[in-house]
Amino acid sequence: MTLTDRLHARLKDLDAEDAAGQQGEKTVELDQQAVGRLSRMDALQYQAMAQAQARRRAAERQKIHAALKRIDEGEYGYCTDCGEDIEPKRLSADPATALCLDCLRG
């Protein structure tokens, strides 16, 4: 599987995770007759966690699109801060990474 294939596969995984997580992001109904106080608190907490997960997926999706753009422009594999090569092991572990370890530590 090529690097581009891996990035596109991860985008598909994120789309599937978004579809699965949409139920948890819906507005919590606060009908006191139907749901007890603790259940409403649980529902609100679940909703907040689902929204946080959606934000993390959106951030990862942006990183992947930026990596695909760098591939298209021939800039992939170079740190976006210092311009040095990013270590191959780092790219293998996270193909969407944009920074070398030195710049990451910063």
C-alpha positions in Angstrom: 0.0 0.0 0.0 1.4 3.3 -1.0 1.7 6.3 1.2 -1.1 8.1 -0.6 -3.3 5.0 -0.3 -2.6 4.9 3.4 -3.7 8.5 3.8 -6.8 8.1 1.7 -7.7 4.9 3.7 -7.4 6.9 6.9 -9.7 9.6 5.5 -12.3 6.9 4.8 -11.9 5.6 8.4 -12.5 9.1 9.7 -15.6 9.4 7.6 -16.9 6.1 9.0 -16.1 7.2 12.6 -17.9 10.5 11.9 -21.0 8.6 10.8 -20.9 6.4 13.8 -20.4 9.3 16.2 -23.2 11.6 14.9 -25.8 10.1 17.3 -23.8 11.1 20.3 -23.4 14.7 19.1 -27.1 15.4 18.9 -28.7 17.8 21.3 -29.6 16.3 24.6 -33.3 16.5 25.4 -33.9 17.7 29.0 -37.3 16.2 29.6 -37.4 15.7 33.3 -40.3 13.3 33.1 -38.5 10.9 30.7 -34.9 11.1 32.1 -33.6 11.3 35.6 -31.1 13.9 36.7 -28.1 11.5 36.6 -29.1 10.2 33.2 -29.2 13.7 31.8 -25.8 14.4 33.3 -24.5 11.2 31.7 -26.1 12.2 28.4 -24.5 15.7 28.5 -21.1 14.2 29.3 -21.4 11.7 26.5 -22.4 14.5 24.1 -19.3 16.5 25.1 -17.0 13.6 24.6 -18.6 12.9 21.2 -18.1 16.5 20.2 -14.4 16.4 21.4 -13.8 13.3 19.3 -15.4 15.0 16.3 -13.0 17.9 16.7 -10.0 15.5 16.9 -11.1 13.8 13.8 -11.5 17.1 12.0 -7.9 18.1 13.1 -6.5 14.8 11.8 -8.4 15.2 8.6 -6.8 18.6 8.1 -3.3 17.1 8.7 -4.0 14.4 6.1 -5.2 16.9 3.5 -2.1 19.0 4.1 0.1 15.9 3.7 -1.6 15.0 0.5 -1.0 18.6 -0.7 2.7 18.4 0.2 2.9 15.1 -1.8 1.3 16.7 -4.8 3.7 19.7 -4.6 6.8 17.6 -4.0 7.4 18.9 -0.5 6.5 15.8 1.4 9.0 14.5 3.8 10.5 17.9 4.7 9.8 19.7 7.9 7.4 22.6 7.4 9.3 24.7 10.0 13.0 24.1 9.3 13.0 22.4 5.9 15.1 19.5 7.0 14.2 15.9 6.2 11.7 14.2 8.5 13.0 10.9 9.8 11.6 7.9 7.8 10.6 6.1 11.0 8.5 9.2 12.0 6.8 9.3 8.6 6.1 5.6 8.7 4.5 6.0 12.2 2.5 9.1 11.2 2.4 9.8 7.5 0.6 13.1 8.0 3.3 14.6 10.3 4.6 17.9 9.1 7.5 18.5 11.6 10.8 16.8 12.4 11.4 15.8 16.0 13.7 18.8 16.7 11.0 21.3 15.6 8.3 19.3 17.4 10.2 19.5 20.7 10.9 23.0 20.0 
